[in-house]
């Protein structure tokens, strides 16, 4: 059996007192320096993402992602205190790939690619500087941080058509005569359009984000995770169709203008909360563990011999940080050409 990873002498005491173990200080400083270099170079993309998080309601929930990721890391504090970070230099390839994606996205004008590259480079730096063992222990917060990339605009058109199809089916089922032409639904009360804002993309993206968090913190089996994630995709789409139908149905009695105003209030503040609460209540009895029990344990990782062999070939944290800073500088020069 491979030897246990080196542990800090007062790791448990430091963790209990909320102090950073000595063996973590240099690696964390190196990671902070690497992050600073990467974010400085890719700052235009980070600025665009921040604008979307703050000003576009579809992405407002992404403001919570850094705090949730930090909470997930905090849940692993005791486990992390048992490890001594050891850089994994092959992880620099992932950093380079992220920077390459960012550069290509900026050159080609594809913001989604540029944003994904900027976020990916920062997350890959964790692997390169802190090593494989730490990264595996923090696989969930690292993966969850990928939601920092604003996405969803690409699926708005198909969601509009799906919502319209559900709404017209329910409208006919409720005895209201109506005709549909794409995303236009003509009824006795007036013409309704399933606009982009009514596509349900905001609801769907938020539910998928929540679904990933719940699936990997409260479920241990992959079958239950897959089932809950599927529900987090299907239920919001169906619920949005029901919401659209409800607007049409109410409009037949109170008029289209009043129904539309009522719909926005109910959907924005009440309907979403009801659906989320119903899904969590339905899944509650199937939860298999507490959030702090997610992922692997330090002791489990110590039994993986290939991890020890990979770390033995690693260098100092500052080596990885300097390499990342150099790659960031090259990316900056390439972006200016």
C-alpha positions in Angstrom: 0.0 0.0 0.0 1.4 3.4 -0.9 2.5 5.7 2.0 0.1 8.2 3.5 0.5 11.7 2.2 2.5 14.0 4.3 0.3 15.7 6.9 1.0 18.9 8.8 2.0 18.4 12.5 -0.7 20.6 13.8 -3.2 20.2 10.9 -6.1 19.3 13.1 -5.5 22.1 15.5 -5.1 24.6 12.7 -8.3 23.5 11.1 -10.2 23.6 14.3 -8.9 27.2 14.9 -9.7 28.3 11.4 -6.0 28.8 10.7 -4.2 28.0 7.4 -1.8 25.1 7.9 1.9 26.0 7.2 2.1 23.6 4.3 -0.8 25.3 2.6 0.5 28.9 2.8 3.0 28.9 -0.1 0.7 26.9 -2.4 -2.2 29.2 -1.8 -0.1 32.3 -2.4 1.2 30.7 -5.6 -2.4 30.0 -6.7 -3.5 33.5 -5.8 -0.6 34.9 -8.0 -1.5 32.6 -10.8 -5.2 33.6 -10.6 -4.2 37.3 -10.6 -2.2 36.9 -13.7 -4.9 34.9 -15.5 -7.7 37.3 -14.6 -5.6 40.3 -15.5 -5.0 39.0 -19.0 -8.5 37.8 -19.6 -10.1 40.8 -17.8 -12.2 41.9 -20.8 -14.1 38.5 -20.6 -14.4 38.7 -16.8 -15.8 42.2 -17.2 -18.4 41.0 -19.7 -19.4 38.1 -17.5 -19.7 40.3 -14.4 -22.0 42.6 -16.4 -24.2 39.7 -17.4 -24.3 38.4 -13.8 -25.3 41.7 -12.4 -27.5 43.3 -15.1 -29.2 40.4 -16.9 -31.8 38.7 -14.8 -31.3 35.4 -16.6 -27.9 35.2 -15.0 -28.4 36.9 -11.6 -28.2 33.6 -9.8 -24.6 33.2 -11.0 -23.6 35.8 -8.5 -24.2 33.1 -5.9 -21.9 30.5 -7.6 -18.6 31.8 -6.0 -20.1 31.7 -2.6 -21.6 28.3 -3.1 -18.2 27.0 -4.4 -16.5 28.5 -1.3 -19.0 26.8 1.0 -18.3 23.5 -0.7 -14.6 24.0 -0.2 -15.2 24.9 3.5 -17.1 21.6 4.0 -13.8 19.8 3.1 -11.7 21.9 5.5 -10.8 19.0 7.8 -10.0 16.7 4.8 -7.9 19.3 3.2 -5.9 19.8 6.4 -4.7 16.2 6.1 -3.1 16.9 2.7 0.0 18.8 1.7 -0.5 20.3 -1.8 1.9 19.1 -4.4 1.8 20.7 -7.9 0.9 18.7 -11.0 2.8 20.3 -13.9 0.9 18.4 -16.6 -2.0 20.4 -15.5 -0.4 23.4 -17.2 -1.6 21.9 -20.5 -5.1 22.5 -19.3 -4.3 26.1 -18.4 -2.8 26.6 -21.8 -5.9 25.1 -23.4 -8.1 27.5 -21.5 -6.0 30.5 -22.6 -6.1 29.2 -26.1 -9.9 29.0 -26.0 -10.1 32.5 -24.6 -7.8 33.8 -27.3 -9.7 32.0 -30.1 -13.0 33.3 -28.7 -11.8 36.9 -28.6 -10.4 36.7 -32.1 -13.5 35.0 -33.6 -15.9 37.1 -31.6 -17.5 34.1 -29.8 -18.1 35.4 -26.3 -19.2 32.0 -25.0 -15.9 30.4 -26.1 -13.9 33.3 -24.6 -15.7 33.2 -21.3 -15.4 29.4 -21.1 -11.7 29.7 -21.7 -11.2 32.4 -19.1 -13.0 30.4 -16.4 -11.4 27.2 -17.5 -7.9 28.6 -17.2 -8.6 29.7 -13.7 -10.0 26.4 -12.6 -7.2 24.5 -14.4 -4.7 26.5 -12.3 -6.0 24.8 -9.2 -5.0 21.4 -10.7 -1.6 22.7 -11.8 -0.7 24.5 -8.5 -2.4 22.5 -5.8 -2.1 19.1 -7.5 -4.3 16.1 -8.4 -5.0 14.9 -4.9 -6.4 18.3 -3.7 -8.3 18.7 -7.0 -10.0 15.4 -6.7 -11.0 16.2 -3.2 -12.4 19.5 -4.5 -13.8 18.1 -7.7 -17.3 19.3 -7.0 -16.6 23.0 -6.2 -14.2 23.1 -9.1 -16.8 21.7 -11.5 -19.6 23.8 -10.0 -17.6 26.9 -10.6 -17.9 26.2 -14.3 -21.4 27.6 -14.0 -19.7 31.1 -13.8 -19.9 30.9 -17.6 -23.1 32.6 -18.7 -24.8 30.3 -21.2 -28.4 29.7 -22.4 -29.1 32.2 -25.1 -28.3 29.5 -27.6 -31.3 27.4 -26.5 -33.9 30.2 -26.4 -35.4 29.6 -29.9 -36.2 25.9 -29.4 -37.5 26.7 -25.9 -39.9 29.2 -27.4 -41.3 26.7 -29.8 -41.6 24.0 -27.1 -43.4 26.5 -24.8 -45.8 27.4 -27.6 -46.6 23.8 -28.4 -47.3 23.0 -24.7 -49.4 26.1 -24.3 -51.5 25.5 -27.5 -52.2 21.9 -26.5 -53.4 22.9 -23.0 -55.4 25.8 -24.5 -57.3 23.4 -26.8 -57.7 20.9 -23.9 -59.3 23.7 -21.8 -61.9 24.4 -24.6 -60.5 27.7 -25.8 -60.4 28.0 -29.6 -56.9 29.0 -30.7 -54.5 28.8 -33.7 -50.8 28.6 -33.6 -48.2 29.9 -36.1 -44.7 29.2 -34.8 -44.5 31.2 -31.5 -47.7 33.1 -32.2 -51.0 31.9 -30.6 -54.2 33.6 -31.7 -57.1 33.4 -29.3 -60.4 35.2 -28.8 -58.8 37.4 -26.2 -56.0 38.4 -28.5 -52.7 37.4 -30.1 -50.1 36.0 -27.7 -46.4 35.7 -28.6 -44.0 33.4 -26.8 -41.2 36.0 -26.6 -37.6 35.3 -25.6 -38.4 36.5 -22.1 -41.1 33.9 -22.0 -39.0 31.0 -23.2 -38.2 29.8 -19.6 -34.5 29.8 -20.2 -33.9 31.7 -16.9 -35.9 29.1 -15.0 -34.2 26.2 -16.7 -30.6 27.4 -16.2 -31.2 28.2 -12.5 -32.8 24.8 -12.0 -29.9 22.9 -13.7 -27.5 24.8 -11.5 -29.5 23.9 -8.4 -29.8 20.3 -9.7 -26.1 19.8 -9.9 -25.6 21.1 -6.4 -28.3 19.0 -4.9 -27.4 15.9 -6.9 -23.8 15.7 -5.8 -24.2 16.8 -2.2 -27.4 14.9 -1.3 -27.3 11.8 -3.5 -24.6 9.0 -3.5 -25.9 6.8 -6.3 -25.5 7.9 -10.0 -29.0 6.6 -10.8 -30.7 9.0 -8.4 -28.4 11.8 -9.5 -29.3 11.3 -13.1 -33.0 11.1 -12.2 -33.0 14.4 -10.3 -31.0 16.2 -13.0 -33.4 14.9 -15.6 -36.3 16.3 -13.5 -34.5 19.6 -13.2 -34.5 19.8 -17.0 -38.0 18.4 -17.8 -40.0 20.0 -15.0 -39.0 23.6 -15.7 -39.8 23.2 -19.4 -43.2 21.7 -18.7 -43.9 24.2 -15.9 -43.1 27.1 -18.3 -45.6 25.7 -20.8 -48.2 25.5 -18.1 -47.4 29.1 -17.1 -47.9 30.3 -20.7 -51.2 28.4 -20.9 -52.3 29.9 -17.6 -51.7 33.4 -19.0 -53.8 32.6 -22.1 -56.5 31.1 -20.0 -56.8 34.0 -17.5 -56.7 36.5 -20.4 -60.0 35.1 -21.7 -61.7 36.5 -18.6 -59.7 39.5 -17.5 -58.1 40.6 -20.8 -54.7 40.1 -22.2 -53.1 43.2 -20.7 -54.1 42.3 -17.1 -53.2 38.7 -17.6 -49.7 39.5 -18.9 -48.9 41.8 -16.0 -50.2 39.2 -13.5 -48.2 36.5 -15.2 -44.9 38.3 -14.8 -45.4 39.0 -11.1 -46.6 35.4 -10.4 -43.9 33.7 -12.5 -41.1 35.9 -11.3 -41.8 35.8 -7.5 -44.1 32.9 -6.7 -44.3 30.3 -9.5 -40.6 29.6 -9.6 -40.4 29.3 -5.8 -43.4 26.9 -5.7 -41.8 24.6 -8.4 -38.4 24.6 -6.7 -40.0 23.8 -3.3 -42.1 21.1 -4.8 -39.1 19.4 -6.4 -37.0 19.6 -3.3 -39.9 18.3 -1.2 -40.4 15.4 -3.6 -36.7 14.5 -3.5 -36.2 15.0 0.2 -37.1 11.4 1.2 -34.6 10.0 -1.3 -31.6 12.0 0.0 -28.8 9.7 0.9 -26.3 11.9 2.8 -25.5 15.2 4.3 -23.8 17.9 2.2 -20.5 17.6 4.2 -20.2 13.9 3.1 -19.9 14.6 -0.6 -17.0 13.4 -2.6 -13.9 11.5 -1.7 -12.0 11.4 1.6 -8.3 12.1 2.0 -7.8 8.5 3.2 -9.4 7.1 0.1 -7.1 9.1 -2.2 -4.1 7.9 -0.2 -4.8 4.4 -1.4 -4.4 5.4 -5.1 -0.8 4.7 -5.9 -0.8 6.5 -9.2 -1.6 9.8 -7.4 1.6 9.4 -5.3 3.7 8.6 -8.3 2.3 11.7 -10.2 3.0 13.9 -7.2 6.6 12.6 -6.9 7.3 14.1 -10.3 5.9 17.5 -9.3 7.9 20.7 -8.6 7.3 23.6 -6.2 4.1 25.6 -6.3 6.0 28.7 -7.4 7.2 26.8 -10.5 3.7 26.2 -11.6 2.7 29.8 -10.8 5.6 31.2 -12.8 4.7 29.0 -15.7 1.1 30.1 -15.6 2.2 33.8 -15.4 4.4 33.2 -18.5 1.6 31.6 -20.4 -0.7 34.5 -19.5 1.8 37.0 -20.8 2.1 35.1 -24.1 -1.7 35.0 -24.3 -1.8 38.8 -23.7 0.8 39.4 -26.5 -1.1 37.1 -28.9 -4.4 39.0 -28.1 -2.7 42.3 -29.0 -1.5 41.2 -32.4 
